[in-house]
Amino acid sequence: MTSNPPARAAAILIVMLSATTILSQFFRSTLTVIAPELIVELKLTSEALGLANAIFFFALLAAQVPVGILFDRIGVRWTVGILAGLGVAGAVWHAMVRDGSELIAARFLLGLGFGGSFMSVIVLCSRWYPRARWATAMSWVFGLSMIGVVLAGTPLAVASQLVGWRTTFVVMSGVAAVVGLLFVCLVRDDPPGTIPSVRPPETLWAAFTGFAAIVRLPGLLRVLGLQTVAYAVMATIMGLWAGPYLHDVHGLDAVARGNVLIAMALAQTAGVLMFGPLDRIFDTRKWVAICGATATMLVLLALAAHPHPPTALAIVLLVVLCMTSSYGVAVVTHARTFYPDHLVGRGATTANMAQLFGCAMVPVVTGFIPSYFPKTVAGYSPVAYQWIFATIAASLAAGLLIYTTARDVKPSSQLGPEPFNPTSRKSGNMDT
């Protein structure tokens, strides 16, 4: 695609991509507000709580290989639509869980159901928009997707108090069913006026070798070093530990925690919209990401520095964290420049597998930390949360160290119709 798509078709695309990612964000973020209640009602340990959060991402990770193959073989809209059925079933099961093991199983099914949502954004935006506008188009959807986190904040807290969190999940399962049906009916894999993407039949072995070809692309693994932890930082804080931290250390109730989560989501939305065009403004993706990651690491260290900071300061730091960690859109776009158009589905899912691995492992690792410290009357020890923030900061530092050795791919080098070839010295300016 070398020019912007028609406005009406583009609007439908953005709305439907946003709708499915909103639901994905909602379901993956629900634990942080209702976690204290789930701990009591389902008798969850900290390890089980961490696994219940992580299992959603393990499911997304497990789905990436088949989703990538299906994207390239049957198309995006049918893949997302079919998976929506699993998401609906997972939401209904989530409403009926009786203990921690059922909660973990239901969230795994939910994760499978939304296994193609965010990858559909990367694949379709790269097909519908010119290369120089990839990051901007993706930032629109990623920004709007944070409505899901907003819904998982105060609205979920209020709904849980009025009708219970179980009834709320039943209602949201109906919403998921409607969105899945509309996605199939309204979304198209290619923009109007273009020749549909050719997806020739291939053997299963050939499909899997496509993933191997992606991994062998020179320089890609260095970018994936940061992508592994970039989103995992925010997902772990916002989706798991922010709620319990605000409850155990600062004494906030469900509605107050929901309000903070909304502020965090709005900050993340503003951050995505801010970071989206920065690569074109400064003509660099690498240094936009490095600056964002460094700022995020400093905020984490500030949270780890004191066991009981003033509540207002803690809230400000959590909100700022969500804004600075929005640099991930630059990393996603940087990774996309490395793989060719005919492997876009598997390229996107390969990069996403690294991201999801981080999102799955960081909650699991941090979930073991509270058990090493004695509980307080309110909940987990404030010192445990210091170690959680410090551990997450260390994981980000490791990813950033790997990423600093990657080559930059400047947007100005991709204004022409030819795809970027990372093995060629003629593929534009790639100064570090």
C-alpha positions in Angstrom: 0.0 0.0 0.0 1.6 3.3 -1.1 -1.2 5.7 -0.3 -3.8 6.1 2.5 -6.9 4.0 2.1 -10.4 5.6 1.6 -11.6 7.4 4.7 -14.8 5.3 5.2 -13.1 2.0 4.8 -10.2 3.0 7.0 -12.6 4.2 9.7 -14.4 0.8 9.7 -11.1 -1.0 9.9 -9.8 1.1 12.8 -13.1 0.8 14.7 -13.2 -3.0 14.4 -9.5 -3.5 15.2 -10.0 -1.3 18.2 -13.1 -3.2 19.3 -11.4 -6.6 19.4 -8.3 -5.1 21.1 -10.4 -3.3 23.6 -11.9 -6.6 24.7 -8.5 -8.2 24.8 -7.2 -5.4 27.1 -10.3 -5.6 29.3 -10.1 -9.4 29.9 -6.3 -9.3 30.5 -6.6 -6.3 32.9 -9.6 -7.5 35.0 -7.5 -9.1 37.8 -5.9 -5.9 39.1 -9.1 -4.3 40.4 -10.9 -7.4 41.7 -7.7 -9.3 42.8 -8.2 -8.6 46.6 -11.7 -9.9 46.4 -10.7 -13.0 44.3 -7.9 -13.8 46.8 -10.5 -14.0 49.6 -13.4 -15.6 47.6 -11.3 -18.2 45.7 -8.6 -18.6 48.4 -5.8 -17.6 46.0 -2.1 -17.7 46.9 0.2 -15.1 45.5 1.7 -17.7 43.2 -1.8 -18.7 41.9 -2.7 -15.0 41.4 0.5 -14.5 39.4 -0.1 -17.6 37.3 -3.8 -16.5 36.7 -2.5 -13.3 35.2 0.3 -14.9 33.3 -1.7 -17.8 31.9 -3.6 -15.3 29.6 -0.3 -14.4 28.0 0.8 -18.1 27.9 -2.3 -18.8 25.9 -1.6 -15.9 23.6 1.9 -17.3 23.2 0.6 -20.8 22.4 -1.8 -19.3 19.8 0.8 -17.4 17.9 2.2 -20.1 15.6 -1.2 -21.4 14.4 -2.5 -17.8 14.2 0.4 -16.7 12.1 -0.1 -19.7 9.8 -3.9 -19.0 9.6 -3.3 -15.3 8.9 -1.2 -16.2 5.8 -3.5 -19.1 4.7 -7.1 -18.2 5.4 -6.8 -14.5 6.2 -7.1 -12.3 9.2 -10.8 -11.7 9.5 -11.8 -15.4 9.5 -9.0 -16.2 12.0 -10.1 -13.5 14.4 -13.8 -14.3 14.0 -13.3 -18.1 14.7 -11.2 -17.4 17.7 -13.8 -15.1 19.1 -15.9 -18.2 19.9 -13.2 -19.5 22.2 -13.1 -16.0 23.9 -16.9 -16.1 24.5 -16.6 -19.6 26.1 -13.7 -18.5 28.2 -15.6 -15.4 29.5 -18.6 -17.6 30.5 -16.4 -20.1 32.3 -14.6 -17.2 34.0 -18.0 -16.2 35.5 -18.5 -19.6 37.0 -15.1 -20.4 38.5 -15.0 -21.9 42.0 -11.3 -22.0 42.8 -7.9 -21.0 41.6 -7.4 -23.9 39.2 -10.6 -23.1 37.3 -9.8 -19.4 37.2 -6.4 -20.3 35.6 -8.1 -22.6 33.1 -10.8 -20.1 32.2 -8.2 -17.4 31.6 -6.2 -19.7 29.4 -9.2 -20.2 27.2 -9.8 -16.4 27.2 -6.3 -15.9 26.0 -6.7 -18.3 23.2 -9.8 -16.5 22.1 -7.9 -13.2 21.7 -4.8 -14.8 20.3 -5.1 -12.9 17.0 -6.4 -9.5 18.1 -3.2 -7.5 18.4 -1.5 -9.3 15.6 -4.4 -8.4 13.3 -3.5 -4.7 14.0 0.1 -5.2 12.8 -0.8 -7.2 9.8 -3.8 -5.2 8.5 -2.2 -1.8 9.2 0.9 -2.8 7.3 -1.3 -3.9 4.4 -3.6 -0.9 4.4 -1.2 2.0 5.1 2.0 3.2 3.5 5.2 2.2 5.4 6.0 5.7 6.7 2.6 5.7 8.5 2.6 2.3 10.1 3.5 3.5 13.5 0.9 6.3 13.4 -1.9 3.9 12.3 -1.0 1.3 14.9 -0.8 4.0 17.6 -4.5 4.9 16.8 -5.6 1.4 17.5 -3.3 0.7 20.4 -4.4 4.0 21.9 -8.1 3.2 21.5 -7.5 -0.3 22.9 -6.8 1.3 26.3 -10.6 1.8 26.6 -10.5 -1.9 27.6 -8.2 -1.0 30.5 -10.5 1.9 31.4 -13.5 -0.5 31.5 -11.5 -2.9 33.7 -11.1 0.0 36.2 -13.9 1.9 37.9 -16.7 0.5 35.6 -15.7 -3.0 36.5 -15.4 -2.1 40.2 -18.8 -0.4 40.3 -20.4 -3.3 38.3 -18.9 -5.8 40.6 -20.4 -4.0 43.6 -23.8 -3.7 41.9 -24.3 -7.0 40.3 -21.1 -9.0 41.1 -18.1 -9.7 39.0 -19.5 -13.0 37.8 -22.6 -11.3 36.2 -20.3 -8.7 34.7 -18.3 -11.4 32.9 -21.5 -13.0 31.5 -22.4 -9.6 30.0 -19.0 -9.1 28.5 -19.1 -12.6 26.9 -22.2 -11.3 25.0 -20.3 -8.2 23.9 -17.4 -10.4 22.7 -19.8 -12.5 20.6 -21.2 -9.4 18.9 -17.7 -8.0 18.1 -16.5 -11.3 16.7 -19.5 -11.5 14.4 -19.1 -7.9 13.2 -15.4 -8.4 12.6 -16.2 -11.2 10.1 -18.9 -9.2 8.4 -17.1 -5.8 8.1 -13.4 -6.3 8.0 -11.5 -7.0 4.8 -7.9 -8.3 4.6 -6.9 -5.9 1.9 -7.8 -2.2 1.2 -10.4 -1.3 -1.5 -9.1 -1.1 -5.0 -6.1 -3.4 -4.5 -5.4 -6.9 -5.7 -6.1 -9.3 -2.8 -3.0 -10.7 -1.1 -2.0 -14.1 -2.7 -1.9 -16.9 -0.2 -0.7 -20.0 -2.1 -1.3 -23.4 -0.5 1.7 -24.8 1.4 2.6 -27.8 3.5 2.6 -27.6 7.2 6.4 -28.0 7.2 6.8 -25.1 4.8 4.6 -23.0 7.0 6.8 -23.7 10.1 10.0 -23.1 8.1 8.6 -19.6 7.5 9.1 -18.9 11.3 12.6 -20.2 11.1 13.3 -17.8 8.2 12.0 -14.9 10.3 14.3 -15.8 13.3 17.3 -16.0 11.0 16.9 -12.4 9.7 20.0 -10.5 10.6 19.6 -8.1 13.5 16.0 -9.0 14.4 16.8 -10.9 17.6 18.5 -7.8 19.0 15.2 -5.8 18.6 13.3 -8.7 20.1 15.5 -8.4 23.2 13.6 -5.2 24.2 10.3 -6.3 22.8 10.4 -9.3 25.1 10.1 -7.0 28.2 8.8 -3.6 26.8 5.1 -4.4 27.1 5.6 -6.9 29.9 6.5 -4.1 32.3 3.3 -2.2 31.9 1.2 -5.4 31.5 2.5 -6.8 34.8 2.1 -3.6 36.7 -1.2 -2.5 35.3 -2.7 -5.9 34.9 -1.5 -7.6 38.1 0.3 -5.6 40.8 -1.1 -2.1 40.7 -4.4 -3.0 42.3 -3.0 -5.2 45.2 -0.2 -2.6 45.8 -2.7 0.2 46.1 -4.8 -2.0 48.4 -2.2 -3.5 50.6 0.2 -0.6 50.9 -2.1 2.4 50.5 -5.5 1.1 51.6 -7.5 2.0 48.5 -10.9 0.3 48.0 -12.1 -1.2 44.7 -13.5 2.0 43.3 -10.5 4.1 44.2 -8.2 1.4 42.6 -10.4 1.6 39.5 -10.0 5.3 39.3 -6.2 5.0 39.5 -6.3 2.3 36.8 -8.4 4.6 34.6 -5.8 7.4 35.0 -3.0 4.8 34.2 -4.9 3.8 31.0 -5.5 7.4 29.9 -1.8 8.1 30.4 -0.9 5.0 28.4 -3.3 6.1 25.6 -1.7 9.6 25.6 1.7 8.0 25.6 0.9 5.8 22.6 -0.4 8.7 20.6 2.6 10.7 21.6 5.2 8.0 20.8 3.4 7.0 17.6 4.6 9.8 15.3 8.0 10.4 17.1 9.8 8.0 14.8 8.9 10.2 11.8 9.5 13.5 13.6 13.0 12.5 14.8 13.7 10.0 11.9 14.7 7.2 14.3 12.9 4.3 15.9 15.8 3.0 18.0 16.4 6.1 20.0 12.7 6.8 20.6 12.6 3.3 22.2 15.8 3.8 24.1 14.6 7.0 25.7 11.2 5.6 26.6 12.7 2.5 28.1 15.2 4.4 30.1 12.5 6.7 31.5 10.4 3.7 32.4 13.3 2.0 34.3 13.9 5.2 36.3 10.2 5.3 37.4 10.4 1.6 38.5 13.5 2.3 40.5 11.7 5.2 42.2 8.8 2.9 43.2 11.3 0.4 44.5 13.2 2.9 46.6 10.7 3.3 49.4 8.4 0.7 51.1 5.6 3.2 51.8 5.8 6.4 49.7 3.1 9.0 50.0 -0.1 7.7 48.3 -0.2 10.7 46.0 3.4 10.1 44.9 2.8 6.4 44.3 -0.2 7.1 42.1 1.7 9.8 40.1 4.6 7.3 39.6 2.2 4.6 38.4 0.6 7.0 36.0 3.9 8.3 34.6 5.1 4.7 34.3 2.2 3.9 31.9 3.0 7.0 29.8 6.7 6.3 29.5 6.3 2.6 28.8 4.2 3.4 25.7 7.4 3.5 23.6 6.6 -0.1 22.7 4.9 1.0 19.5 8.3 2.1 18.2 9.8 -1.3 19.0 6.9 -3.1 17.3 7.4 -1.0 14.2 11.1 -1.4 14.3 10.7 -5.2 14.3 8.2 -5.1 11.4 10.8 -3.5 9.2 12.9 -6.6 9.3 10.6 -9.2 7.7 9.3 -9.3 4.1 5.7 -8.8 3.0 5.0 -12.4 2.0 5.8 -13.5 5.6 4.1 -10.6 7.4 1.7 -12.9 9.3 4.4 -15.1 10.7 6.8 -12.2 11.1 4.3 -10.3 13.2 3.5 -13.4 15.3 7.2 -14.3 15.8 7.9 -10.8 17.2 4.8 -11.0 19.3 5.8 -14.4 20.7 8.9 -12.7 22.2 6.6 -10.0 23.7 4.1 -12.5 25.1 6.9 -14.7 26.6 7.9 -11.7 28.6 4.3 -10.9 29.6 3.9 -14.5 30.8 7.2 -14.9 32.6 7.4 -11.6 34.5 4.1 -12.1 36.4 5.1 -15.7 37.2 8.5 -14.7 38.5 7.2 -11.8 40.5 4.4 -13.9 41.8 6.8 -15.9 44.0 8.2 -12.7 45.7 5.5 -12.0 48.3 5.8 -15.5 49.8 9.3 -14.6 51.0 8.0 -11.8 53.2 5.6 -12.0 56.2 2.1 -10.7 55.4 0.7 -7.6 57.1 -2.9 -7.2 58.2 -3.7 -5.4 54.9 -2.1 -8.0 52.7 1.3 -8.5 51.1 4.4 -6.8 52.7 5.4 -3.3 51.4 9.0 -4.7 51.1 7.7 -7.4 48.8 6.4 -4.8 46.4 9.8 -3.0 46.5 11.4 -6.3 45.3 8.6 -6.7 42.7 9.3 -3.2 41.2 13.1 -3.8 41.4 12.9 -7.2 39.7 10.8 -5.7 36.8 13.3 -2.9 36.5 16.1 -5.4 36.2 14.3 -7.3 33.4 13.9 -4.1 31.5 17.5 -3.2 31.9 18.6 -6.6 30.5 16.3 -6.1 27.4 17.5 -2.6 26.9 21.1 -3.7 27.0 20.5 -6.1 24.2 18.5 -3.6 22.1 21.3 -1.0 22.2 23.3 -3.2 19.9 20.5 -3.2 17.2 20.7 -1.3 14.0 18.3 1.6 13.6 15.9 1.6 10.6 14.9 5.1 9.9 11.5 5.9 8.5 13.1 8.1 5.8 14.7 5.0 4.4 11.3 3.4 3.7 9.5 6.1 1.7 9.9 4.2 -1.5 7.8 1.2 -2.7 10.6 -1.4 -2.2 10.5 -3.3 1.1 13.4 -3.0 3.5 16.0 -5.7 3.2 18.1 -5.9 6.3 20.9 -7.8 4.6 21.4 -5.1 2.0 23.6 -2.0 2.5 21.5 -0.2 -0.1 18.3 -0.4 2.1 18.6 3.2 3.4 20.4 4.7 6.3 20.8 2.2 9.2 23.1 4.2 11.4 23.0 3.2 15.1 
